[in-house]
């Protein structure tokens, strides 16, 4: 899950109640890579025939 708590943030200059993530790109990329891997593994388990 991608949430603001996962990042270092600063207050938006004009709206201090809005928090802006600092340099989120590499962390988000890692989260997406992990998610895509988990989805691919889950999908392969669902599509492979079960041998009993």
VOPAGU-2260 file (C-alpha; in pm, 1 decimal, decimal comma):
REM VOPAGU-2260
SITE   aa  ch    i         X         Y         Z
SITE  UNK   A    0       0,0       0,0       0,0
SITE  UNK   A    1     134,7     340,2     -92,7
SITE  UNK   A    2      63,1     590,9     183,2
SITE  UNK   A    3     210,7     928,0     284,3
SITE  UNK   A    4     353,1     763,8     596,0
SITE  UNK   A    5     603,9     581,7     376,3
SITE  UNK   A    6     782,5     902,5     273,8
SITE  UNK   A    7     960,1    1203,2     416,0
SITE  UNK   A    8     728,7    1498,8     363,4
SITE  UNK   A    9     717,4    1876,2     386,2
SITE  UNK   A   10     418,4    2107,3     413,3
SITE  UNK   A   11     288,8    2260,8      91,3
SITE  UNK   A   12     381,5    2632,5     103,6
SITE  UNK   A   13      32,8    2759,4      23,2
SITE  UNK   A   14    -166,6    2481,6     197,3
SITE  UNK   A   15      27,7    2359,0     501,9
SITE  UNK   A   16    -229,6    2087,4     571,1
SITE  UNK   A   17    -121,0    1917,7     246,4
SITE  UNK   A   18     198,7    1718,1     282,4
SITE  UNK   A   19     431,3    1677,2     -18,1
SITE  UNK   A   20     660,1    1375,6     -48,6
SITE  UNK   A   21    1028,9    1446,3     -94,6
SITE  UNK   A   22    1196,7    1254,5    -377,4
SITE  UNK   A   23     939,3     973,4    -391,7
SITE  UNK   A   24    1025,3     830,7    -735,4
SITE  UNK   A   25    1272,7     557,0    -639,4
SITE  UNK   A   26    1065,9     438,2    -343,8
SITE  UNK   A   27     746,9     431,1    -552,4
SITE  UNK   A   28     930,7     243,1    -829,6
SITE  UNK   A   29    1045,7     -19,9    -578,2
SITE  UNK   A   30     691,8     -53,1    -439,7
SITE  UNK   A   31     551,8    -101,0    -791,2
SITE  UNK   A   32     819,8    -356,5    -880,6
SITE  UNK   A   33     737,5    -555,9    -567,6
SITE  UNK   A   34     364,0    -530,6    -634,6
SITE  UNK   A   35     400,4    -637,7    -999,0
SITE  UNK   A   36     617,4    -934,1    -896,2
SITE  UNK   A   37     361,2   -1042,1    -634,4
SITE  UNK   A   38      77,6   -1011,6    -888,1
SITE  UNK   A   39     271,8   -1209,8   -1148,9
SITE  UNK   A   40     349,4   -1488,5    -900,6
SITE  UNK   A   41     -13,4   -1498,2    -784,2
SITE  UNK   A   42    -141,0   -1510,4   -1140,9
SITE  UNK   A   43      97,0   -1790,0   -1236,3
SITE  UNK   A   44     -22,1   -1994,8    -938,8
SITE  UNK   A   45    -384,6   -1944,8   -1042,2
SITE  UNK   A   46    -326,6   -2031,1   -1407,9
SITE  UNK   A   47    -107,9   -2338,1   -1353,4
SITE  UNK   A   48    -292,5   -2668,7   -1344,0
SITE  UNK   A   49    -323,9   -2831,4   -1004,3
SITE  UNK   A   50    -194,9   -3186,2    -981,8
SITE  UNK   A   51    -348,2   -3387,2    -700,7
